[in-house]
Structures are given as structure tokens and as C-alpha cells.
Amino acid sequence: MAGMKEQQFTEEKPLLPEQRGVDSDMQDKGDEASGGLPCPASPVPLNQPPPPSRPTHRWHVIARHWLRQTRRRASGVLPESCEQLMPAGDWKEHDVETPYGMLHVVIRGAPKGNKPAILTYHDVGLNHKLCFNSFFNNEDMQEITKHFVVCHVDAPGQQIGASQLPQGYQYPTMDQLAGMLPTVVQHFGFKSIVGIGVGAGAYILAKFALIFPDLVEGLVLLNIDPNGKGWIDWAATKLSGLTSALPDTVLPHLFSQEELMNNTELVQSYRQQINNTVNQFNLQLFWNMYNSRRDLEMNRSGTVINAKTLKCPAMLVVGDNAPAEEGVVECNSKLDPTNTTFLKMADSGGLPQLTQPGKLTEAFKYFLQGMGYIAYVKDRRLSEGPVPSASMTRLARSRTASLTSAGSIDGSRSRACTHSDSPEGVGTITHTMEVSC
């Protein structure tokens, strides 16, 4: 039987710089001088002008801080401190024993009727906080997730503060990492899941769905590459590992060349976070195993004998010019077109869940609605006028709808859309699309 250690998150909101500067220093000095008791106020000379009004200044500071945090959430900029990454709520940490070792799991809520759990799996170089926090902290996403239990899974040894794995430890293969998930599903009493995976996590969730199709109701796969590395790619990765620090080896897997060349604030922040918060020895083991992966054994029905592919609805997501773009296109060609949505996001770089959390939330909402869940979700932006990403509304699907669209960043390519609400509609039924949003 699976064992579990459980502990409750204790969260402390950090003080503003203005609050923890002069005020805290003066308070500490006062406490030391009086043995912990407040110091009596010293008399004020009659000719001294009155001190400036502090409440007004403080409200200005608070307003500026709120505006700065709002802009960060909107732009997907990572907070400076990893301790700020866990959103408010009743989050609990668990260590779940599986046939292939321990898994660190963070969960919020409890199973709700027959609804699936939302289960996430991060990319290599990251963990659930670094990978998904901007996405799940989005205000509209919180409106969605309150209807579901949310379960974040960290690959072995990748969570913040993880102990170094012992020398000689055999890291689980990608197949074994997928084989750990049924224990998690059973342990928490989930009847099924809707998976959200990025990169390596998307590969693991797709493998899980192929082996245990009855446990997966839907998948959102960002930056998935269904192909194993060839000898040339493997040799190039090995050479890069010998000449570069591990974070600089992993970053080209996560971010686009444009982001890396511009050395954006997001890239700088993640280089620091990967170096300081993820155990480098453990990361190297996970990185090596991901680069040793085999092809996902799936093919669209009719293309090969005994073809096997995902049975559940799937939404493939990739950013324009992302390093995984070719892999996602290849994966799309292997999936059932009647069950697949292909979303290509403009101006989103390599990690759309960080740079465009609002638009990805909107797509996820329509994906769940197409599966028959959350028939109505409050959209806080409706009072502000039309939602700018109009093309995203095309993601509202029905099982008998035919919806195809094509787009690009600059809009130079033509866009066509056909919609049929009945099985008698002209053309092949397909939900595969390319959307620029």
C-alpha cells in the first residue's frame, strides 16, 4: 500500500520594502532598548514642524506595489522570491510511495462528485511552482479551478528543497515516471484526471494516457515532442553539457532563440531560479533520462496497422518560434483529428503558460466546456468590453462541430473557418486548428 507524509503549507506574506525598512529597524531598536516593551515617546520641541502624514505615503506605497504585482501577473513575470510562488489556499504537500519510488505531490481540495481532478506535470528544469504558478494564479484560472481538485506532481527530486538523490541512484525511465501516476490517482481517490503537461511532463502524461486510457478524460499538452532523440541530437546534448553549466544547457529547451538572444527578464529570472532552487545533481539525472526517451508509440488510425493513439480529447499548445514547435506539429499528425485542438500562440515564446496565462486560461475554459464541464464560468473581463483574443472563442467546440482555422503572428497568411453544427456538414469532421492569438 502507498504510504504518505502530509504537512500543511504555512504561508507568510512578505512585507513591502518600505514596511520592512525603517519601521522594522526602529521597532527592533526600541524593543532592545526597553527589554521588549515599547519605548515612551520623547517630547517634541515646540518649534519643530509636524512630521509628514505617513498614512498618505503608505497608501501610495501600497498602491504602487499592487500595480506592480498586477502588471507582473498580466505579463507572466516571475516573482523574485520562490516563497511567493505558492498561491493562497489550502494546499497540502504529500510524499506518495509508488512502485518506482517516492513522488512529491501538492494538492488542493477534495474530489468533487464525478468530476475529474486537474493533474499537472512540469517540464525538465522546472517544478510545479516554476512551471505552473503564473498560470494557476491567473484570476480567471482560479475561477475555473475552484470547481475541481487540483494536483501538482513533481518528478522525483525536482521539488524546491529536495534532498540530493544518492550516488548510483537509478532515475526512473520516462515509462516508469508515467507508471507512477496510477498510484497517485488511486491514493487520492480520483476517478479520472484532466492532465496539463509541459515538455517532459506532456510526454509523461501522454504516455500515461496511452497505457491507462480509462483514467484520463482529457489532456492539455504544451511543447510536447513525441520523438526520441537521434544519435546526432544526443551527441550535441552531451557536448553542450560538457561546455556549459547545466542551467544554460536546459534553457534552450525551455525558451525560444529570440528570448535567449534578448536575454529577457523572464530568462534571467529562470536561469537564477533553476540554478538556486533545483538540486543540480537531481536535475542532471532527469535531464539525461528525458534525452534518452523513446518515440511515443502512437499513430493516427488508418496510417499503420494496429495504430494506437490517444482516445481522450487533447489540446496541443505551442508558441510561435518555440523550440518544440516541430515536435508539436508532428504530434498533431499522430492524433485523431476529431478529438484534437492545435493551438499556436503568437507572442508567447517558449512557455505560453508564463507569458500568456490569460489566453491559455481562456482556451482551457473552452476545452473543459467542450467536455461538458463548467457550463458557465464567470469572466471578469466581460464588463470591460469584448475580449481582445476573438479567435480564441473558436475553441468552444461540440462533438459534431467542424472547425478549422489558420493564422500567423503578422496576419499575412489567410484564415479560413468552416463550421457545421450537424453531422451532415460538408467535409471531414475535424477539430484540429492553428490559431494565432
Buried (B, 14 or more C-beta within 10 A) or exposed (E): EBEEEEEEEEEEEEEBEBBEEEBEEEEEEBEEEEEEEEEEEEEEEEEEEEEEEEEEEBEEBEEEBEEEEEEBBEBBBBBEEBEBBBBEBEBBBBBBBBEBBBBBBBBBBEBEEEBBBBBBBBBBBBBBBBBBBBBBBBBBBBBBBBBBBBBBBBBBBBBBEBEEBEEEBEBBBBBBBBBBBBBBBEBBEBBBBBBBBBBBBBBBBBBBBBBBEEBBBBBBBBBBBBBBBEEEEEEEBEEBBEEEEBBBBBBBBBBBEEBBEEEBEBBEBBBEBBBEBBBBBBBBBBBBBBBBBEEBEBBBEEEEEEBBBBBBBBBBBBBBBBBBBEBBBBBBBBBBBBBBBBBBBBBBBBBBBBBBBBBBBBBBBBBBBBBEBBEEBEBEEEEEEEBEBEBBEBBEBEEEBBBBBBBBBEEEEEBEEEEBEEEEBEEEBBBBBBBBB
